[in-house]
């Protein structure tokens, strides 16, 4: 925890609106925005946007063009965007540039094993190690997670299903449309009962991803049977 920072809450749930919702992790400056039918317009230099459509049909306009997205679809874009129609969230990460992409809708379950019976899929992977990512978390019915923390904020929304989040302050009921922030080092755990639950979770940083010395192109370039990743003399400086 940063010097002088006093933690008063481990889980924040927000009401829906069109516009700025909250300032998030100060270590990786991120702002949470949302839209609810009205047009959300964002214009910031050197800023990457990671978004998710919660309900309805949304029209996304970026420098790459205009795209119609349905519920459960997601995107990343840079610097300037507008989105209208439907309902969703956007995380704006300062001092970063993402690859433009549109994906989804999300699958029924995650493809990667997580903890306590839960699974996860990386919807938008880090471009390089340390970069932001967007995830789908899947909780089967009857999950009671181990209490845990994260070294950076987790920001997102419950897409489908029901459950609850327990923190030292108490229990927050979770249902579709609950938009949230879990501050870094916030102690929490998720539970489900007779319903599965899907949660979209944004991470402002990562400890996973390609590096200049470790990515599929260089690893699988072979010189006399030796990977180019092992040959300093030919690696791009």
Secondary structure, DSSP 8 states (H G I E B T S, - for coil): --TT-----S-EEE---SEEEEE--GGG-EEEEEEESS-EEEEEEEEEEEEEEEESEEEEEETTEEEEEETT-EEEEEEEEEEESSEEEEEEEET-----EEE----SS-SEE-STT-EEEEEE--SSTT--EEEEEEE-TT-B---B--SS-EEEEEEEE-EEEEETTEEEEE-TT-EEEE-TT--BEEE-SSS-EEEEEEES--S-S-BTTBSHHHHT-EETTEEGGG-GGGS--
